[in-house]
Amino acid sequence: VTDKELPSGSFWETPIPAEEFARRERESLAALAGPEGDEMRATLEWFARRYPTPLARIAYIRRKTQEARAFQEHAMRHMNGAPTDEPKSP
Amino acid sequence: VSTGEFSDEEFFRTVAASHARALLIGRRALIALGAPVMTADYDLWIHRDDVEALNAAFEAVSHFPSKEPEQARLSGRYVIENGERIDVMVARAASTPSGESLAFEDAWARRSLLEVFRGVFASLPCLDDLIVTKRWGSRPRDLADIEWLSLLKERA
């Protein structure tokens, strides 16, 4: 799972005006003809090969989403100066 | 009352057993089809006459609706939850900000069936209709999803 799919800041969640969205959609789809599209195609191939069933794919993403959330929560606690449960350096 | 431990198998088995006309939409649909995107929720779009059937099936596995059926039909959305959160859309049709409309009946007629595991099938909008559902939100993350859906169309 690439950075492109990491969850959810306000940027990702803020609706774009209709005309602007249509323009960006056209640009995004045109970009799929280039290296970005090739990278995404390779990722699709890997994902389908590594997790060949819908259920296996959902289980993998569920695990990765939980890991990402745990990491975000840990990072937020750390930034706020709260004690964390990571091992202390000697 | 159960705390709602809920497997993905149980989710799909419950939807199928409800006999509700239910389309899996949102990012879980993309994942099931093969796109590696992140999400924490299930999203369903159901026929407005099938709210009671879906709720009854989920209540049997200790997941409960946030609204009474009539209220859900009026507002067009509700949530079924306990261990799992399921966002349910009940609208007859929805439109993109640019005015492109998609009716449930049409999406249902064009649906594709995906075997999620042995003998259990999920109904999904066809890829073109899934792309339209992504335009409803018109967020940057929806653009990324449309890219994945377009690539899945290439492979279909």
gemmi code that builds the backbone of each chain (N, CA, C; Angstrom):
import gemmi

chains = {
    "A": [
        ("VAL", (0.845, -1.181, 0.000), (0.000, 0.000, 0.000), (0.879, 1.228, 0.000)),
        ("THR", (0.679, 2.075, -0.975), (1.573, 3.216, -1.143), (1.059, 4.428, -0.373)),
        ("ASP", (1.910, 5.445, -0.284), (1.525, 6.678, 0.410), (0.221, 7.245, -0.133)),
        ("LYS", (0.015, 7.025, -1.406), (-1.176, 7.577, -2.049), (-2.462, 7.132, -1.342)),
        ("GLU", (-2.399, 5.970, -0.691), (-3.613, 5.442, -0.073), (-3.614, 5.600, 1.440)),
        ("LEU", (-2.605, 6.222, 1.982), (-2.623, 6.376, 3.434), (-3.805, 7.246, 3.837)),
        ("PRO", (-4.370, 6.968, 5.007), (-5.625, 7.588, 5.347), (-5.459, 9.065, 5.646)),
        ("SER", (-6.322, 9.701, 5.211), (-7.236, 10.696, 5.597), (-6.795, 11.957, 6.265)),
        ("GLY", (-6.159, 12.868, 5.781), (-6.084, 14.201, 6.381), (-7.201, 15.036, 5.823)),
        ("SER", (-7.278, 16.276, 6.238), (-8.361, 17.113, 5.752), (-8.228, 17.362, 4.251)),
        ("PHE", (-6.978, 17.404, 3.739), (-6.784, 17.601, 2.307), (-7.506, 16.534, 1.501)),
        ("TRP", (-7.351, 15.293, 1.936), (-7.966, 14.177, 1.200), (-9.474, 14.206, 1.269)),
        ("GLU", (-10.014, 14.834, 2.298), (-11.451, 14.740, 2.564), (-12.215, 15.986, 2.126)),
        ("THR", (-11.525, 17.006, 1.650), (-12.213, 18.250, 1.317), (-12.723, 18.215, -0.124)),
        ("PRO", (-14.036, 18.330, -0.325), (-14.561, 18.289, -1.697), (-13.989, 19.396, -2.562)),
        ("ILE", (-13.849, 19.046, -3.840), (-13.309, 19.981, -4.831), (-14.490, 20.453, -5.677)),
        ("PRO", (-14.536, 21.730, -6.064), (-15.630, 22.183, -6.939), (-15.718, 21.332, -8.214)),
        ("ALA", (-16.941, 21.202, -8.736), (-17.207, 20.244, -9.821), (-16.288, 20.416, -11.022)),
        ("GLU", (-16.129, 21.642, -11.491), (-15.303, 21.852, -12.690), (-13.845, 21.493, -12.422)),
        ("GLU", (-13.391, 21.871, -11.247), (-12.008, 21.578, -10.869), (-11.806, 20.060, -10.741)),
        ("PHE", (-12.799, 19.378, -10.176), (-12.703, 17.929, -10.038), (-12.634, 17.273, -11.424)),
        ("ALA", (-13.494, 17.740, -12.337), (-13.498, 17.161, -13.692), (-12.148, 17.384, -14.372)),
        ("ARG", (-11.577, 18.566, -14.174), (-10.270, 18.860, -14.782), (-9.197, 17.945, -14.200)),
        ("ARG", (-9.221, 17.803, -12.866), (-8.198, 16.960, -12.232), (-8.390, 15.490, -12.611)),
        ("GLU", (-9.652, 15.092, -12.775), (-9.897, 13.705, -13.183), (-9.308, 13.442, -14.569)),
        ("ARG", (-9.534, 14.388, -15.489), (-8.970, 14.225, -16.838), (-7.439, 14.143, -16.767)),
        ("GLU", (-6.843, 15.013, -15.963), (-5.381, 15.012, -15.840), (-4.873, 13.707, -15.218)),
        ("SER", (-5.586, 13.244, -14.180), (-5.165, 12.003, -13.507), (-5.208, 10.832, -14.471)),
        ("LEU", (-6.282, 10.759, -15.249), (-6.428, 9.621, -16.162), (-5.397, 9.708, -17.287)),
        ("ALA", (-5.098, 10.938, -17.718), (-4.065, 11.084, -18.755), (-2.708, 10.646, -18.207)),
        ("ALA", (-2.469, 10.925, -16.923), (-1.168, 10.570, -16.323), (-0.989, 9.053, -16.221)),
        ("LEU", (-2.093, 8.313, -16.299), (-1.974, 6.853, -16.201), (-1.235, 6.255, -17.399)),
        ("ALA", (-1.106, 7.047, -18.465), (-0.344, 6.567, -19.628), (1.162, 6.605, -19.366)),
        ("GLY", (1.569, 7.267, -18.310), (3.000, 7.430, -18.025), (3.493, 6.520, -16.923)),
        ("PRO", (4.650, 6.875, -16.342), (5.291, 6.028, -15.321), (4.419, 5.790, -14.082)),
        ("GLU", (3.621, 6.816, -13.705), (2.760, 6.623, -12.528), (1.765, 5.495, -12.761)),
        ("GLY", (1.200, 5.476, -13.977), (0.253, 4.407, -14.322), (0.930, 3.051, -14.325)),
        ("ASP", (2.154, 3.013, -14.840), (2.875, 1.733, -14.878), (3.129, 1.213, -13.465)),
        ("GLU", (3.477, 2.154, -12.570), (3.721, 1.752, -11.179), (2.441, 1.214, -10.532)),
        ("MET", (1.323, 1.902, -10.813), (0.047, 1.443, -10.248), (-0.365, 0.088, -10.846)),
        ("ARG", (-0.117, -0.085, -12.151), (-0.430, -1.382, -12.776), (0.385, -2.500, -12.117)),
        ("ALA", (1.656, -2.214, -11.848), (2.509, -3.220, -11.206), (1.993, -3.544, -9.804)),
        ("THR", (1.501, -2.508, -9.106), (0.954, -2.728, -7.762), (-0.311, -3.592, -7.827)),
        ("LEU", (-1.149, -3.313, -8.814), (-2.362, -4.133, -8.990), (-1.989, -5.594, -9.249)),
        ("GLU", (-0.992, -5.790, -10.105), (-0.556, -7.159, -10.433), (-0.078, -7.869, -9.170)),
        ("TRP", (0.761, -7.150, -8.388), (1.296, -7.743, -7.164), (0.160, -8.088, -6.193)),
        ("PHE", (-0.756, -7.137, -6.028), (-1.826, -7.328, -5.040), (-2.698, -8.535, -5.415)),
        ("ALA", (-3.016, -8.636, -6.703), (-3.864, -9.748, -7.148), (-3.135, -11.082, -7.019)),
        ("ARG", (-1.819, -11.044, -7.288), (-1.041, -12.288, -7.216), (-0.850, -12.711, -5.766)),
        ("ARG", (-0.534, -11.736, -4.908), (-0.223, -12.050, -3.509), (-1.487, -12.385, -2.717)),
        ("TYR", (-2.587, -11.710, -3.067), (-3.858, -11.928, -2.348), (-4.936, -12.225, -3.389)),
        ("PRO", (-5.048, -13.465, -3.802), (-5.868, -13.785, -4.981), (-7.378, -13.760, -4.744)),
        ("THR", (-7.835, -13.725, -3.509), (-9.286, -13.719, -3.285), (-9.720, -12.388, -2.659)),
        ("PRO", (-10.975, -11.989, -2.887), (-11.473, -10.747, -2.264), (-11.296, -10.744, -0.743)),
        ("LEU", (-11.572, -11.890, -0.130), (-11.482, -11.947, 1.326), (-10.043, -11.758, 1.814)),
        ("ALA", (-9.090, -12.359, 1.103), (-7.677, -12.203, 1.475), (-7.242, -10.746, 1.303)),
        ("ARG", (-7.740, -10.094, 0.263), (-7.379, -8.688, 0.041), (-7.940, -7.814, 1.165)),
        ("ILE", (-9.196, -8.055, 1.528), (-9.818, -7.258, 2.594), (-9.075, -7.473, 3.916)),
        ("ALA", (-8.700, -8.723, 4.200), (-8.001, -9.019, 5.454), (-6.645, -8.304, 5.491)),
        ("TYR", (-5.930, -8.296, 4.380), (-4.621, -7.625, 4.323), (-4.774, -6.126, 4.580)),
        ("ILE", (-5.744, -5.517, 3.895), (-5.935, -4.068, 4.049), (-6.398, -3.737, 5.468)),
        ("ARG", (-7.243, -4.599, 6.033), (-7.690, -4.368, 7.413), (-6.468, -4.325, 8.338)),
        ("ARG", (-5.562, -5.276, 8.148), (-4.362, -5.337, 8.985), (-3.509, -4.069, 8.789)),
        ("LYS", (-3.325, -3.665, 7.537), (-2.489, -2.499, 7.245), (-3.133, -1.209, 7.772)),
        ("THR", (-4.462, -1.114, 7.672), (-5.156, 0.073, 8.175), (-4.988, 0.176, 9.691)),
        ("GLN", (-5.112, -0.978, 10.377), (-4.935, -0.967, 11.838), (-3.510, -0.562, 12.204)),
        ("GLU", (-2.540, -1.067, 11.442), (-1.137, -0.697, 11.712), (-0.927, 0.802, 11.509)),
        ("ALA", (-1.510, 1.341, 10.436), (-1.335, 2.769, 10.149), (-1.962, 3.621, 11.252)),
        ("ARG", (-3.143, 3.194, 11.707), (-3.814, 3.941, 12.785), (-3.000, 3.901, 14.071)),
        ("ALA", (-2.505, 2.714, 14.384), (-1.708, 2.572, 15.605), (-0.467, 3.461, 15.521)),
        ("PHE", (0.144, 3.500, 14.339), (1.334, 4.336, 14.155), (0.974, 5.811, 14.329)),
        ("GLN", (-0.154, 6.220, 13.729), (-0.574, 7.626, 13.840), (-0.843, 7.993, 15.297)),
        ("GLU", (-1.530, 7.085, 16.009), (-1.853, 7.370, 17.408), (-0.583, 7.478, 18.244)),
        ("HIS", (0.337, 6.564, 17.965), (1.603, 6.591, 18.686), (2.346, 7.906, 18.408)),
        ("ALA", (2.365, 8.293, 17.130), (3.069, 9.525, 16.749), (2.420, 10.742, 17.404)),
        ("MET", (1.087, 10.767, 17.450), (0.381, 11.897, 18.065), (0.703, 11.993, 19.549)),
        ("ARG", (0.707, 10.829, 20.221), (1.031, 10.836, 21.660), (2.447, 11.361, 21.864)),
        ("HIS", (3.350, 10.900, 20.997), (4.751, 11.286, 21.108), (4.901, 12.795, 20.893)),
        ("MET", (4.184, 13.327, 19.873), (4.270, 14.766, 19.570), (3.715, 15.598, 20.713)),
        ("ASN", (2.686, 15.059, 21.392), (2.060, 15.803, 22.484), (2.821, 15.664, 23.794)),
        ("GLY", (3.910, 14.895, 23.762), (4.739, 14.766, 24.946), (4.221, 13.784, 25.981)),
        ("ALA", (3.188, 13.047, 25.620), (2.667, 12.068, 26.563), (3.597, 10.867, 26.637)),
        ("PRO", (3.619, 10.195, 27.749), (4.474, 9.011, 27.835), (3.986, 7.938, 26.853)),
        ("THR", (4.901, 7.239, 26.246), (4.527, 6.161, 25.328), (4.912, 4.845, 25.939)),
        ("ASP", (4.429, 3.775, 25.315), (4.751, 2.454, 25.852), (5.958, 1.831, 25.157)),
        ("GLU", (6.715, 2.670, 24.416), (7.902, 2.105, 23.770), (9.000, 1.904, 24.817)),
        ("PRO", (9.883, 0.931, 24.562), (10.946, 0.672, 25.531), (11.844, 1.880, 25.709)),
        ("LYS", (12.240, 2.109, 26.934), (13.131, 3.241, 27.225), (14.570, 2.868, 26.823)),
        ("SER", (15.312, 3.871, 26.368), (16.732, 3.635, 26.111), (17.442, 3.479, 27.436)),
        ("PRO", (18.457, 2.618, 27.453), (19.173, 2.417, 28.733), (19.922, 3.679, 29.141)),
    ],
    "B": [
        ("VAL", (-25.421, -8.875, 25.499), (-25.230, -8.399, 24.131), (-23.786, -8.634, 23.712)),
        ("SER", (-23.603, -9.146, 22.530), (-22.260, -9.391, 22.021), (-21.519, -8.073, 21.857)),
        ("THR", (-20.191, -8.138, 21.982), (-19.388, -6.935, 21.748), (-19.181, -6.710, 20.257)),
        ("GLY", (-19.673, -7.646, 19.447), (-19.675, -7.393, 18.020), (-18.433, -7.828, 17.284)),
        ("GLU", (-17.718, -8.826, 17.810), (-16.628, -9.398, 17.029), (-17.223, -9.921, 15.739)),
        ("PHE", (-16.623, -9.563, 14.640), (-17.320, -9.736, 13.376), (-16.286, -10.006, 12.295)),
        ("SER", (-16.411, -11.137, 11.646), (-15.453, -11.428, 10.586), (-15.992, -10.914, 9.257)),
        ("ASP", (-15.071, -10.754, 8.301), (-15.515, -10.337, 6.974), (-16.396, -11.414, 6.336)),
        ("GLU", (-16.081, -12.675, 6.608), (-16.947, -13.754, 6.106), (-18.369, -13.553, 6.604)),
        ("GLU", (-18.470, -13.230, 7.892), (-19.797, -13.076, 8.498), (-20.533, -11.883, 7.884)),
        ("PHE", (-19.791, -10.821, 7.603), (-20.421, -9.668, 6.964), (-21.072, -10.084, 5.650)),
        ("PHE", (-20.297, -10.713, 4.788), (-20.834, -11.056, 3.463), (-21.925, -12.118, 3.562)),
        ("ARG", (-21.766, -13.049, 4.485), (-22.792, -14.078, 4.674), (-24.100, -13.425, 5.152)),
        ("THR", (-23.980, -12.435, 6.029), (-25.161, -11.764, 6.575), (-25.891, -10.969, 5.494)),
        ("VAL", (-25.140, -10.243, 4.680), (-25.767, -9.476, 3.596), (-26.486, -10.433, 2.643)),
        ("ALA", (-25.818, -11.529, 2.286), (-26.433, -12.480, 1.353), (-27.688, -13.096, 1.969)),
        ("ALA", (-27.613, -13.442, 3.244), (-28.748, -14.096, 3.905), (-29.940, -13.152, 4.057)),
        ("SER", (-29.677, -11.848, 4.060), (-30.780, -10.884, 4.234), (-31.673, -10.813, 2.998)),
        ("HIS", (-31.136, -11.222, 1.855), (-31.834, -11.112, 0.553), (-32.171, -9.663, 0.214)),
        ("ALA", (-31.544, -8.725, 0.906), (-31.722, -7.307, 0.541), (-30.984, -7.034, -0.762)),
        ("ARG", (-31.546, -6.144, -1.556), (-30.816, -5.677, -2.734), (-29.777, -4.676, -2.234)),
        ("ALA", (-28.559, -5.160, -2.101), (-27.502, -4.366, -1.470), (-26.266, -4.362, -2.364)),
        ("LEU", (-25.812, -3.164, -2.703), (-24.588, -3.010, -3.501), (-23.442, -2.610, -2.584)),
        ("LEU", (-22.348, -3.342, -2.667), (-21.141, -2.941, -1.937), (-20.489, -1.806, -2.706)),
        ("ILE", (-20.358, -0.644, -2.053), (-19.719, 0.511, -2.688), (-18.569, 0.957, -1.783)),
        ("GLY", (-17.957, 2.091, -2.104), (-16.882, 2.600, -1.255), (-15.595, 1.805, -1.453)),
        ("ARG", (-14.657, 2.075, -0.580), (-13.312, 1.520, -0.770), (-13.253, 0.009, -0.571)),
        ("ARG", (-14.152, -0.549, 0.274), (-14.117, -2.012, 0.414), (-14.443, -2.686, -0.909)),
        ("ALA", (-15.294, -2.026, -1.727), (-15.580, -2.579, -3.053), (-14.308, -2.561, -3.904)),
        ("LEU", (-13.566, -1.460, -3.822), (-12.322, -1.378, -4.599), (-11.334, -2.459, -4.166)),
        ("ILE", (-11.243, -2.638, -2.855), (-10.307, -3.643, -2.341), (-10.714, -5.039, -2.821)),
        ("ALA", (-12.011, -5.337, -2.703), (-12.486, -6.656, -3.137), (-12.138, -6.895, -4.606)),
        ("LEU", (-12.187, -5.830, -5.398), (-11.893, -5.955, -6.829), (-10.394, -6.000, -7.112)),
        ("GLY", (-9.575, -5.574, -6.134), (-8.136, -5.690, -6.337), (-7.342, -4.410, -6.224)),
        ("ALA", (-7.944, -3.339, -5.739), (-7.205, -2.084, -5.578), (-6.733, -1.942, -4.126)),
        ("PRO", (-5.436, -1.688, -3.910), (-4.910, -1.618, -2.545), (-5.095, -0.239, -1.917)),
        ("VAL", (-6.310, 0.045, -1.485), (-6.609, 1.338, -0.841), (-7.067, 1.077, 0.594)),
        ("MET", (-6.912, 2.084, 1.444), (-7.209, 1.877, 2.860), (-8.602, 2.360, 3.240)),
        ("THR", (-9.224, 1.639, 4.154), (-10.503, 2.071, 4.707), (-10.777, 1.305, 5.992)),
        ("ALA", (-11.697, 1.833, 6.789), (-12.070, 1.144, 8.025), (-13.528, 0.701, 8.014)),
        ("ASP", (-14.286, 1.109, 7.016), (-15.737, 0.872, 7.052), (-16.211, 0.067, 5.846)),
        ("TYR", (-17.383, -0.516, 6.021), (-18.124, -1.032, 4.879), (-19.146, 0.025, 4.462)),
        ("ASP", (-19.381, 0.132, 3.161), (-20.426, 1.011, 2.633), (-21.358, 0.183, 1.768)),
        ("LEU", (-22.649, 0.304, 2.045), (-23.655, -0.388, 1.241), (-24.641, 0.636, 0.699)),
        ("TRP", (-25.121, 0.377, -0.494), (-26.234, 1.150, -1.067), (-27.352, 0.146, -1.279)),
        ("ILE", (-28.465, 0.359, -0.596), (-29.524, -0.658, -0.634), (-30.822, -0.079, -1.196)),
        ("HIS", (-31.672, -0.980, -1.652), (-33.002, -0.579, -2.103), (-33.808, -0.115, -0.899)),
        ("ARG", (-34.573, 0.954, -1.078), (-35.267, 1.547, 0.074), (-36.325, 0.621, 0.669)),
        ("ASP", (-36.777, -0.366, -0.089), (-37.753, -1.318, 0.465), (-37.093, -2.425, 1.277)),
        ("ASP", (-35.782, -2.455, 1.299), (-35.084, -3.587, 1.917), (-34.380, -3.223, 3.226)),
        ("VAL", (-34.701, -2.064, 3.773), (-34.056, -1.648, 5.031), (-34.356, -2.646, 6.143)),
        ("GLU", (-35.625, -3.027, 6.258), (-36.012, -3.926, 7.349), (-35.312, -5.276, 7.226)),
        ("ALA", (-35.229, -5.792, 6.006), (-34.605, -7.109, 5.793), (-33.126, -7.067, 6.168)),
        ("LEU", (-32.449, -5.999, 5.755), (-31.019, -5.892, 6.080), (-30.825, -5.753, 7.589)),
        ("ASN", (-31.644, -4.887, 8.214), (-31.509, -4.678, 9.659), (-31.745, -5.971, 10.434)),
        ("ALA", (-32.762, -6.724, 10.027), (-33.084, -7.971, 10.743), (-31.910, -8.939, 10.667)),
        ("ALA", (-31.293, -9.024, 9.501), (-30.161, -9.951, 9.353), (-28.991, -9.526, 10.232)),
        ("PHE", (-28.729, -8.215, 10.301), (-27.588, -7.756, 11.108), (-27.904, -7.790, 12.605)),
        ("GLU", (-29.163, -7.577, 12.949), (-29.508, -7.673, 14.376), (-29.258, -9.086, 14.891)),
        ("ALA", (-29.415, -10.057, 14.015), (-29.165, -11.451, 14.419), (-27.695, -11.695, 14.745)),
        ("VAL", (-26.813, -10.825, 14.255), (-25.383, -10.946, 14.600), (-24.935, -9.734, 15.431)),
        ("SER", (-25.896, -9.198, 16.191), (-25.605, -8.152, 17.191), (-25.057, -6.859, 16.596)),
        ("HIS", (-25.544, -6.487, 15.434), (-25.239, -5.181, 14.853), (-26.550, -4.441, 14.659)),
        ("PHE", (-26.578, -3.168, 15.084), (-27.861, -2.497, 15.234), (-27.906, -1.178, 14.458)),
        ("PRO", (-29.082, -0.855, 13.898), (-29.205, 0.364, 13.083), (-29.290, 1.617, 13.943)),
        ("SER", (-28.769, 2.719, 13.399), (-28.782, 3.996, 14.125), (-30.124, 4.699, 14.001)),
        ("LYS", (-30.970, 4.276, 13.040), (-32.266, 4.933, 12.822), (-33.330, 3.895, 12.549)),
        ("GLU", (-34.569, 4.271, 12.854), (-35.714, 3.446, 12.461), (-35.806, 3.462, 10.936)),
        ("PRO", (-36.361, 2.385, 10.347), (-36.392, 2.299, 8.877), (-36.996, 3.521, 8.189)),
        ("GLU", (-38.118, 4.020, 8.705), (-38.752, 5.151, 8.021), (-37.879, 6.400, 8.079)),
        ("GLN", (-37.255, 6.580, 9.230), (-36.331, 7.713, 9.394), (-35.121, 7.553, 8.466)),
        ("ALA", (-34.649, 6.329, 8.327), (-33.512, 6.072, 7.426), (-33.898, 6.387, 5.990)),
        ("ARG", (-35.095, 5.987, 5.615), (-35.548, 6.272, 4.242), (-35.662, 7.783, 4.011)),
        ("LEU", (-36.101, 8.495, 5.035), (-36.252, 9.947, 4.898), (-34.894, 10.639, 4.770)),
        ("SER", (-33.955, 10.220, 5.594), (-32.656, 10.906, 5.581), (-31.742, 10.379, 4.483)),
        ("GLY", (-32.005, 9.149, 4.021), (-31.189, 8.593, 2.942), (-29.931, 7.887, 3.403)),
        ("ARG", (-29.671, 7.948, 4.689), (-28.443, 7.318, 5.207), (-28.663, 6.863, 6.637)),
        ("TYR", (-28.000, 5.791, 7.003), (-27.905, 5.431, 8.411), (-26.690, 4.528, 8.589)),
        ("VAL", (-26.484, 4.119, 9.830), (-25.312, 3.305, 10.139), (-25.788, 2.057, 10.867)),
        ("ILE", (-25.181, 0.921, 10.529), (-25.373, -0.304, 11.312), (-24.039, -0.547, 12.003)),
        ("GLU", (-24.086, -0.727, 13.331), (-22.780, -0.876, 13.981), (-22.833, -1.645, 15.279)),
        ("ASN", (-21.689, -2.130, 15.589), (-21.300, -2.678, 16.883), (-19.797, -2.876, 16.753)),
        ("GLY", (-19.322, -4.093, 16.519), (-17.891, -4.266, 16.292), (-17.460, -3.713, 14.955)),
        ("GLU", (-18.332, -3.784, 13.987), (-18.073, -3.285, 12.640), (-18.970, -2.087, 12.387)),
        ("ARG", (-18.493, -1.138, 11.578), (-19.331, -0.002, 11.201), (-19.686, -0.147, 9.729)),
        ("ILE", (-20.988, -0.112, 9.463), (-21.476, -0.256, 8.099), (-22.303, 0.980, 7.768)),
        ("ASP", (-21.809, 1.799, 6.842), (-22.553, 2.976, 6.392), (-23.522, 2.521, 5.311)),
        ("VAL", (-24.793, 2.832, 5.519), (-25.818, 2.363, 4.591), (-26.486, 3.568, 3.932)),
        ("MET", (-26.537, 3.536, 2.611), (-27.191, 4.591, 1.850), (-28.500, 4.017, 1.312)),
        ("VAL", (-29.564, 4.792, 1.412), (-30.890, 4.279, 1.062), (-31.528, 5.082, -0.068)),
        ("ALA", (-30.795, 5.977, -0.671), (-31.386, 6.895, -1.651), (-31.832, 6.175, -2.923)),
        ("ARG", (-32.913, 6.667, -3.512), (-33.355, 6.134, -4.814), (-32.331, 6.440, -5.894)),
        ("ALA", (-31.687, 7.595, -5.776), (-30.693, 8.020, -6.757), (-29.779, 9.034, -6.089)),
        ("ALA", (-28.616, 9.202, -6.666), (-27.698, 10.242, -6.181), (-27.039, 10.894, -7.381)),
        ("SER", (-26.643, 12.152, -7.180), (-26.051, 12.920, -8.277), (-24.668, 13.415, -7.892)),
        ("THR", (-23.835, 13.539, -8.898), (-22.530, 14.156, -8.693), (-22.724, 15.673, -8.632)),
        ("PRO", (-21.749, 16.404, -8.111), (-21.881, 17.864, -8.097), (-22.092, 18.457, -9.486)),
        ("SER", (-21.642, 17.761, -10.523), (-21.845, 18.281, -11.885), (-23.197, 17.876, -12.462)),
        ("GLY", (-24.014, 17.136, -11.652), (-25.376, 16.838, -12.075), (-25.576, 15.477, -12.724)),
        ("GLU", (-24.533, 14.641, -12.725), (-24.633, 13.292, -13.287), (-25.368, 12.404, -12.270)),
        ("SER", (-26.514, 11.852, -12.671), (-27.348, 11.116, -11.723), (-27.195, 9.605, -11.924)),
        ("LEU", (-27.259, 8.871, -10.829), (-27.246, 7.409, -10.897), (-28.373, 6.895, -10.010)),
        ("ALA", (-29.308, 6.157, -10.619), (-30.431, 5.598, -9.871), (-30.070, 4.206, -9.363)),
        ("PHE", (-30.557, 3.890, -8.166), (-30.267, 2.569, -7.616), (-30.733, 1.475, -8.567)),
        ("GLU", (-31.944, 1.633, -9.094), (-32.511, 0.584, -9.961), (-31.583, 0.311, -11.147)),
        ("ASP", (-31.020, 1.365, -11.721), (-30.130, 1.188, -12.878), (-28.818, 0.524, -12.457)),
        ("ALA", (-28.268, 0.991, -11.332), (-27.017, 0.394, -10.851), (-27.234, -1.082, -10.511)),
        ("TRP", (-28.391, -1.384, -9.930), (-28.695, -2.776, -9.567), (-28.815, -3.634, -10.832)),
        ("ALA", (-29.464, -3.094, -11.849), (-29.638, -3.847, -13.092), (-28.294, -4.149, -13.760)),
        ("ARG", (-27.329, -3.242, -13.569), (-26.018, -3.413, -14.216), (-24.982, -4.043, -13.289)),
        ("ARG", (-25.392, -4.483, -12.113), (-24.440, -4.936, -11.087), (-23.611, -6.132, -11.571)),
        ("SER", (-22.470, -6.276, -10.923), (-21.684, -7.495, -11.158), (-21.641, -8.289, -9.857)),
        ("LEU", (-21.537, -9.593, -10.010), (-21.473, -10.478, -8.847), (-20.039, -10.928, -8.653)),
        ("LEU", (-19.569, -10.821, -7.428), (-18.197, -11.202, -7.110), (-18.247, -12.309, -6.061)),
        ("GLU", (-17.610, -13.437, -6.367), (-17.571, -14.515, -5.369), (-16.521, -14.152, -4.326)),
        ("VAL", (-16.977, -13.826, -3.145), (-16.079, -13.349, -2.093), (-15.367, -14.522, -1.435)),
        ("PHE", (-16.109, -15.547, -1.173), (-15.522, -16.820, -0.800), (-16.501, -17.903, -1.225)),
        ("ARG", (-16.114, -19.152, -0.955), (-16.806, -20.251, -1.609), (-18.336, -20.182, -1.469)),
        ("GLY", (-19.009, -19.948, -2.588), (-20.473, -19.986, -2.611), (-21.150, -18.720, -2.117)),
        ("VAL", (-20.379, -17.729, -1.659), (-20.983, -16.479, -1.173), (-20.589, -15.340, -2.114)),
        ("PHE", (-21.609, -14.681, -2.644), (-21.393, -13.643, -3.643), (-21.786, -12.271, -3.089)),
        ("ALA", (-21.061, -11.249, -3.518), (-21.423, -9.859, -3.214), (-21.835, -9.187, -4.515)),
        ("SER", (-22.806, -8.284, -4.408), (-23.217, -7.482, -5.563), (-22.487, -6.154, -5.526)),
        ("LEU", (-21.866, -5.803, -6.632), (-21.147, -4.524, -6.742), (-21.663, -3.773, -7.961)),
        ("PRO", (-21.668, -2.453, -7.916), (-21.949, -1.718, -9.151), (-20.899, -2.084, -10.200)),
        ("CYS", (-21.266, -1.994, -11.468), (-20.260, -2.202, -12.510), (-19.185, -1.107, -12.367)),
        ("LEU", (-18.041, -1.301, -13.008), (-16.922, -0.376, -12.796), (-17.282, 1.063, -13.180)),
        ("ASP", (-18.013, 1.226, -14.291), (-18.393, 2.597, -14.684), (-19.280, 3.243, -13.626)),
        ("ASP", (-20.196, 2.468, -13.047), (-21.063, 3.034, -12.003), (-20.280, 3.296, -10.719)),
        ("LEU", (-19.312, 2.443, -10.410), (-18.474, 2.706, -9.227), (-17.712, 4.023, -9.392)),
        ("ILE", (-17.275, 4.277, -10.623), (-16.590, 5.556, -10.885), (-17.548, 6.724, -10.616)),
        ("VAL", (-18.799, 6.574, -11.027), (-19.777, 7.646, -10.757), (-19.952, 7.836, -9.248)),
        ("THR", (-20.013, 6.737, -8.494), (-20.183, 6.884, -7.036), (-19.005, 7.641, -6.429)),
        ("LYS", (-17.832, 7.509, -7.039), (-16.654, 8.218, -6.528), (-16.730, 9.716, -6.827)),
        ("ARG", (-17.491, 10.069, -7.861), (-17.644, 11.508, -8.162), (-18.620, 12.165, -7.197)),
        ("TRP", (-19.430, 11.390, -6.483), (-20.375, 11.992, -5.532), (-19.639, 12.842, -4.505)),
        ("GLY", (-18.536, 12.285, -3.985), (-17.809, 12.990, -2.928), (-16.894, 14.076, -3.464)),
        ("SER", (-16.367, 13.854, -4.672), (-15.481, 14.833, -5.343), (-14.346, 15.312, -4.454)),
        ("ARG", (-13.743, 14.371, -3.728), (-12.594, 14.713, -2.888), (-11.318, 14.216, -3.555)),
        ("PRO", (-10.171, 14.717, -3.157), (-8.922, 14.192, -3.710), (-8.810, 12.672, -3.589)),
        ("ARG", (-9.258, 12.108, -2.467), (-9.150, 10.650, -2.319), (-10.035, 9.935, -3.341)),
        ("ASP", (-11.128, 10.589, -3.763), (-11.983, 9.989, -4.786), (-11.283, 9.975, -6.147)),
        ("LEU", (-10.475, 11.012, -6.399), (-9.690, 11.025, -7.636), (-8.736, 9.837, -7.684)),
        ("ALA", (-8.087, 9.584, -6.553), (-7.166, 8.438, -6.500), (-7.932, 7.139, -6.752)),
        ("ASP", (-9.128, 7.037, -6.184), (-9.928, 5.822, -6.379), (-10.357, 5.663, -7.836)),
        ("ILE", (-10.663, 6.776, -8.485), (-11.057, 6.711, -9.904), (-9.877, 6.220, -10.749)),
        ("GLU", (-8.668, 6.626, -10.377), (-7.496, 6.111, -11.095), (-7.433, 4.585, -10.976)),
        ("TRP", (-7.591, 4.078, -9.739), (-7.539, 2.616, -9.551), (-8.653, 1.932, -10.345)),
        ("LEU", (-9.848, 2.501, -10.291), (-10.980, 1.880, -11.001), (-10.736, 1.878, -12.513)),
        ("SER", (-10.122, 2.932, -13.012), (-9.828, 2.984, -14.450), (-8.821, 1.905, -14.830)),
        ("LEU", (-7.855, 1.677, -13.956), (-6.883, 0.616, -14.232), (-7.542, -0.758, -14.134)),
        ("LEU", (-8.470, -0.920, -13.196), (-9.194, -2.199, -13.112), (-10.028, -2.426, -14.373)),
        ("LYS", (-10.542, -1.324, -14.930), (-11.301, -1.450, -16.190), (-10.409, -1.945, -17.321)),
        ("GLU", (-9.176, -1.467, -17.345), (-8.225, -1.929, -18.367), (-8.041, -3.442, -18.313)),
        ("ARG", (-8.038, -3.966, -17.074), (-7.765, -5.391, -16.891), (-8.984, -6.254, -17.132)),
        ("ALA", (-10.175, -5.627, -17.105), (-11.420, -6.418, -17.166), (-11.604, -7.013, -18.564)),
    ],
}
model = gemmi.Model(1)
for chain_id, residues in chains.items():
    chain = gemmi.Chain(chain_id)
    for i, (resn, *xyz) in enumerate(residues, 1):
        res = gemmi.Residue()
        res.name, res.seqid = resn, gemmi.SeqId(i, " ")
        for name, pos in zip(("N", "CA", "C"), xyz):
            atom = gemmi.Atom()
            atom.name, atom.element = name, gemmi.Element(name[0])
            atom.pos, atom.b_iso = gemmi.Position(*pos), 0.0
            res.add_atom(atom)
        chain.add_residue(res)
    model.add_chain(chain)
structure = gemmi.Structure()
structure.add_model(model)
structure.setup_entities()
